[in-house]
Amino acid sequence: MTQEMALIRQSIRTPRSAALAGIIFALLTITSHLLVWFSIPSNPLGPAAAVVNHSRMITFALNLLSFAGIAFLWFIGVVRDRLGELEDRFFATIFLGSGLLYIAMVFTGAAVAGGIIAVLGKGTEGLVPSGAYALGRVEANQAIHLYATKMAGVFMTTTSAIALRTQIVPRRIAFLGYGLATIQLLSFEGIVWVSLAFPVWVLLFSVSILAQDFVGKLEIGR
């Protein structure tokens, strides 16, 4: 009886945990990207003065990405737990690998950007003329808006395939994931808004899980 109750509690807690983790990740990531875009020009070769003037806002946005990464790791773990025995090893490998690489690319870009801000705080005399500032901004931009976006596209494709096979979310969410993933995989770093497609989709995915969990409880209550 105790084991049965534990399984029931886990089945109730798992979808809710996945949904909350996904929502937290999505909101933090979207907020971080918008804060950076509104603070500095989108051109990575732009002047350093804009970064210096908004260094506190940018630093705050980068700190949000660290918490977003933690929430995303929680999201991955809980979704895998939700799948349980339905998990396919092939899709599970790509699902986990692309998710971890996405976080690695985001953290790499954030670390480079944070290093640039820290050095700029000491003065721009040596950093800008040497070309290190421009190189750092391009590296951070490509890590987040190119490589992380590609890994997000792979993650969305795999997750959508898993969703269609297991029906953990409505089919329309999976098909939307395929469409957005195609855009991300075929995009390039010049289109910065594409990086928002992934957190927006995770938000819809998570809300859908939460809604299904709520409907399921209502049906059980009847």
C-alpha positions in Angstrom: 0.0 0.0 0.0 2.8 2.3 0.8 4.5 1.7 -2.5 1.3 2.3 -4.4 0.8 5.6 -2.6 4.3 6.6 -3.4 3.8 5.9 -7.1 0.5 7.9 -7.1 2.3 10.9 -5.4 5.1 10.7 -8.0 2.7 10.6 -10.9 1.0 13.7 -9.6 4.2 15.6 -8.7 6.2 14.8 -11.9 4.2 16.7 -14.6 3.7 19.6 -12.3 7.5 19.8 -11.6 8.3 19.6 -15.3 5.8 22.3 -16.2 7.0 24.7 -13.4 10.7 24.1 -14.4 9.9 24.8 -18.1 7.9 27.9 -17.3 10.7 29.3 -15.1 13.3 28.6 -17.7 11.2 30.2 -20.5 10.4 33.4 -18.5 14.0 33.9 -17.3 15.4 33.3 -20.8 13.0 35.6 -22.5 13.5 38.3 -19.9 17.3 38.0 -20.2 17.3 38.3 -24.0 15.0 41.3 -24.0 17.0 43.1 -21.4 20.2 42.7 -23.4 18.5 43.7 -26.7 17.0 46.8 -25.2 20.3 47.8 -23.5 22.8 47.5 -26.4 22.7 47.6 -30.2 22.2 44.2 -31.8 25.4 44.7 -33.9 28.2 42.9 -32.1 30.7 45.2 -33.7 29.0 48.3 -32.2 30.7 50.8 -29.8 31.8 49.7 -26.4 30.2 52.8 -24.8 26.7 51.3 -24.9 27.9 48.2 -23.0 29.6 50.3 -20.4 26.6 52.5 -19.8 24.3 49.5 -19.4 26.7 47.2 -17.7 24.5 46.6 -14.6 21.5 45.8 -16.6 23.5 43.4 -18.8 25.1 41.7 -15.8 21.7 41.2 -14.3 20.4 39.7 -17.6 23.4 37.3 -17.7 22.8 36.2 -14.1 19.2 35.3 -15.1 20.6 32.9 -17.7 22.4 31.0 -15.0 19.2 30.3 -13.1 17.4 29.6 -16.4 20.0 26.9 -17.1 19.4 25.3 -13.8 15.6 25.3 -14.4 16.2 23.8 -17.9 18.3 21.0 -16.5 15.5 20.3 -14.0 13.0 20.3 -16.9 15.0 17.7 -18.8 15.3 15.5 -15.8 11.6 15.6 -15.0 10.5 15.1 -18.6 12.7 11.9 -18.8 11.2 10.8 -15.5 7.8 11.4 -16.9 8.5 9.2 -19.9 9.7 6.4 -17.8 9.6 3.1 -19.6 8.3 4.8 -22.8 11.7 6.4 -23.3 13.5 5.3 -26.4 17.3 5.1 -26.1 18.0 6.7 -29.5 15.8 9.7 -28.9 16.8 9.9 -25.3 20.5 10.2 -26.2 19.8 13.1 -28.7 17.3 14.7 -26.3 19.8 14.7 -23.4 22.8 15.5 -25.5 21.3 18.5 -27.4 19.8 19.8 -24.2 23.2 19.7 -22.4 25.0 21.3 -25.4 22.4 24.0 -25.5 23.1 24.9 -21.9 26.8 24.7 -22.5 26.6 27.1 -25.4 24.5 29.6 -23.5 26.8 29.5 -20.5 29.8 29.9 -22.7 28.4 33.0 -24.4 27.3 34.4 -21.0 30.7 33.8 -19.6 32.4 35.6 -22.5 30.0 38.5 -22.2 30.5 38.7 -18.5 34.3 38.7 -18.9 34.0 41.6 -21.4 31.9 43.6 -19.0 34.3 43.0 -16.2 37.3 44.1 -18.2 35.4 47.1 -19.6 34.7 48.2 -16.0 38.5 48.7 -15.6 38.7 50.9 -18.7 38.4 50.6 -22.5 41.9 51.9 -23.4 43.5 48.5 -24.1 40.5 46.3 -24.8 38.9 48.2 -27.7 42.0 49.2 -29.8 43.4 45.7 -29.5 40.3 44.2 -31.1 39.7 41.9 -28.0 36.4 43.7 -27.4 35.0 43.0 -30.9 36.3 39.4 -30.9 34.7 38.8 -27.5 31.3 40.2 -28.6 31.3 38.2 -31.8 32.2 35.0 -29.8 29.4 35.6 -27.3 26.9 36.4 -30.0 27.7 33.3 -32.1 27.7 31.0 -29.0 24.2 32.1 -28.0 22.6 33.0 -31.3 24.2 30.5 -33.6 25.4 27.3 -31.9 22.9 27.4 -29.0 20.1 28.0 -31.4 21.1 25.0 -33.5 21.2 22.8 -30.4 17.8 24.1 -29.4 16.5 23.2 -32.8 17.7 19.6 -32.4 16.2 19.5 -28.9 12.9 20.7 -30.2 12.9 18.2 -33.0 13.7 15.3 -30.7 11.2 16.4 -28.0 8.5 16.8 -30.6 9.1 13.3 -32.0 9.0 11.9 -28.4 5.8 13.9 -27.8 4.1 12.4 -30.9 5.0 8.9 -29.9 4.1 9.2 -26.2 1.3 11.8 -26.4 2.6 13.6 -23.3 1.4 16.9 -24.9 -1.2 17.6 -27.7 0.0 16.9 -31.2 -0.3 20.6 -32.2 2.5 21.5 -29.8 4.7 18.8 -31.3 4.0 20.0 -34.9 4.7 23.6 -33.8 8.0 22.4 -32.4 8.9 20.8 -35.8 8.1 24.1 -37.5 10.1 26.3 -35.1 13.0 23.8 -35.0 13.2 24.0 -38.8 13.5 27.8 -38.6 16.2 27.6 -36.0 18.2 25.0 -37.8 18.1 27.0 -41.1 18.7 30.4 -39.5 21.9 32.3 -39.0 23.3 34.5 -36.3 22.1 37.8 -37.9 18.5 37.0 -37.0 18.7 37.4 -33.2 14.9 37.1 -32.5 15.0 33.4 -33.6 16.6 32.6 -30.3 13.3 33.5 -28.6 11.4 30.7 -30.5 12.9 28.0 -28.2 11.9 29.4 -24.8 8.5 30.4 -26.1 7.9 26.8 -27.3 9.1 25.4 -24.0 6.7 27.8 -22.3 3.8 26.4 -24.4 5.0 22.9 -23.9 5.1 23.4 -20.1 1.7 25.1 -19.9 0.2 22.2 -21.9 1.6 19.7 -19.5 0.3 21.7 -16.5 -3.1 22.0 -18.2 -3.3 18.2 -18.9 -2.4 17.5 -15.3 -5.1 19.8 -14.1 -7.7 18.2 -16.4 -6.6 14.7 -15.3 -7.1 15.6 -11.7 -10.6 16.9 -12.4 -11.5 13.7 -14.2 -10.2 11.7 -11.3 -12.2 13.8 -8.8 -15.4 13.0 -10.7 
